[in-house]
Amino acid sequence: MMCRTCRAAFVLALLLPSVTGVLVADEGSKASHKQSADKKHACQTTKQAKTQWISLFDGKTLKGWKITDFGGQGEVTVKDGQLILGMGADLTGITWTHPEKLPKIDYEVSLDAMRVDGTDFFCGLTFPVKDSPCTLIVGGWGGGLCGLSSLDGMDASENETSTFMDFKNGRWYHIRLRVTGKRIQAWIDDEKIVDVDITDRKLSVRIEVELSRPFGIATWQTTAALKNIRIRRLTPEEVAAMERSS
């Protein structure tokens, strides 16, 4: 018969391999989890790199832009990091000169805009949806109307995207626009003003802003200041989430 001390040593010898196996398995699990986390982080970093913002205004010059020759347009200048669209007889605007470098679908645009003087739209942002143009109007038709021009031939005052806001001269507003093949969304500051399914809809622009195509910004009888104009591509996850909302 074994004494107590011998029996304890014998039992410990039997258990030791299984305990060691558990410890090894636990360490292996930790290593596997760390590798998975590292891969996830690398993937996220790659996604962030693919969707970084591209600035379209350097705050110093009109590089990349041309003054839109509407006829009767006001003076266009750059001052104190702001792009100033002076009040014209009707329209004043700028048009991007390298549209081939910009996405035509699955992208987001953002900018800050301020109505300096006047009572009409201080941001008419014309943008592409694949090969079709459309315009986001901010502050039109007397100063407060917002919406898309045009959907099925109806401008921002006539279609379901029409909404009204109280805009103050001399105040900056942050404007954001998202575009996919099925949906257009827009925000002013944190308020969503447009969320429309464009499947089987005809997109167009009013004849007055044809010269803003495919990407440009215009004002109507109004002086405006613009800054922080930028664009980025949406991730596949963002596109899917946006189109699911329809």
N, C-alpha and C positions, 0 to 999 in steps of 0.2 A: 504494500500500500504506500501511496505517496503522502508525504507530509503536506501541511497547508501551503508552505512556501513553494514546494515543488509543483503542486497543483496550479497555483497562481501563475507561476512561470510558464507552465505548459499551456494554459488557456491564453495567456498573452501572446505566446508564439503562434497560436492558431489564428488569433484575431488580427495580428499585425499586418499580414498581407492585404486583408480587405480594407483596413483603415488606410493603409498607404494608397490603395487603389482609389478610395474616395477622395483623398487629398489630391492625387494626381488628376483625377477627373475634374475636380473643382477648379484646379489651376488651368486645365485645358479649356474649361467652359469660360473662365475669365478671359483667357487669351483670345478665344473665338469671338467673344462679345466685343473685346477691344478692337479686333480686326474689322468686325461688322460696323462698329461705330466710326472707325477711321474711313472705311469705304463710303459710308453715308455722308460724312463730313466732306470728303473729297467730291462726292457727287453734288452736294449742295453748293460747294464752292464753284464747281464747273457751271452749274445753272446760273449762279449769280453773275459769273463772268460773261455768260452769253446774253444776259438781259440787262446789262449796265446801261445807264442813261448816256445818250450822246447829245452834247450841247449843240444847238443850231445858231446860237448868237453869242459872240465873244465879248459883248459888252463894250466894244471899242469901235467896231467898224460894221459895215454892211456885208462883210465877206460871206459869200454863199447866197446872197439875196440880190434881187434887182427891184428897183422901184417900178411898180405896176403902172403901165401907161394907160390909165383909164381915160385921161383927158380931163383937165380941170382939177387934178389932184393937188393936195396941199404939199408942203415941204416935208421931206423925210430926213431926219437927223438922228445922230447918236450923241447922247449927253448924259454924263454921270451914270454910266452903266445901263442906260435905258434907251430903247429904240422908240423914237417919237414919230407918230404919224400925225402930221398937221391936218387941220380941218380943210377939206376941199370943197369945191362947188357941189360935188356929190361924194364920190368914193376916193379914198386914199389907201394905198396898200403896198405890200411887198410880196414877191413871189420867189420861192426857192428855186435856185438855178441848177441844182443837181438832183432832180427827182429820182434818177436811176440809183442813187445811193441810199434811198429811203425805202423802208418796207411799204408794201401796198395793202397788206392784210396782216392781222394778228399783231397789232402794235398799240402802243399808248403814247399820247402826246400830252405834255403839260406846259403851262406858261402862267405867268402873272400878268394881269392886264388892269389898267386903270383908265377910266374916262376922265380926262383932264378938263375938257370943255365941250359943250354940246349936249344934245338930248336924244341921240340915237345910238345905234349899235357901235360899241367900241371894240368889239372883236367879232369879225366874221371869219371864222377859221374854215377854209376850204381844204378838204383832205380826200385822199383816194380810198375807195373800197374796191380792191382789185382794179378793174379798168373803169369803174364808174366814180364820178366825183359827188361830193355832198358838202354842205356848209353848215357848221354850227354857228348860229346867231346868238349873240349875248348882248341884250339891252336894246333891241330894235323896236321899230314901230311905236315911236313916242318915248322910248327909254327903258322899258321894262320887259319886253317880250324876249323869250329864249326858246330855242327849238331847232329842228333840222329843216333845211331847205335844200332839196325838196324830196318828198316821198310821194310817189305815184302822181307827180305833177303838182302837188299841193305844197305850198311853202310853209314856213314856220308859224305863220299866223292861222293856218288852215288845218294842219294835220294833228294827230294825237300827241305829238311831242311838245305842243305849245304849252308854255308855262310863263308866269309873270313873277318878277322879283323887283325889289326896290333897290336900285343901284345909286350909290352916292358918288358924286364927282369928287375926285381927289383921294379915293380909297382904292387900295389894291384888292383884287379878287384873284384867287387861285383857280384856274380852269384846267380840267383834266378830261381827256377823251380816250375811250378804248374802242377798238374796231376789230371785229372778227368777220368771217364770211357770213355769219348768221345773226349777228347782234351788234348794235352800237349803244354804248353807254357814255354818259357825260356827267360831270360833277362841277359845281361851283362851290368853292371852299369844301365843306363836308356834306353838302346837300346834293343828292342825286337828282338831276333835272331831266335826264333822258335815259330811257331803258326800253329799247324797241327791237322787236324781232324783224329783221329785214329779209327773211326768206321770201322769195318770190315777189319782192317789192322793187319798183323801179326807182333808182336813185338818180338825182340830177342836181344841177345848180341853176339859180336864176341867171338869166342872160347878162345881167349887170356885172356878175363876178366871174364870167367865163375866163377872163385873163388871169384869175388867181389860180387856175388849175395847173398842175394837180395838187399843189400844196402852197397855200399862201394865206395871208391875213390882211383884212381890210376893215375900214371904218366908213360910216356914212355921215357926212356933214358933222363930223365929230373929231376932236383931237384926243388921241389916246397915247398912253405910254405902255410899253411892253418890256418884259425882262424874263430871264430864266426859261427861255424857249428850248425845249429838249424833247427827245423821242427815244423810245426803247422798244424792243421786240418783247412780246408776251411769251411766257413759257408755255409748253403744251398743257401743263396742269392749269394754268390761268385761263387758257382758251377753253378747255373742257369745262371748268367751273362756271365760266361766264355763259357758255352756251347751254349748260344744264339749267340755268336760271330761267330760260325761256319755257 
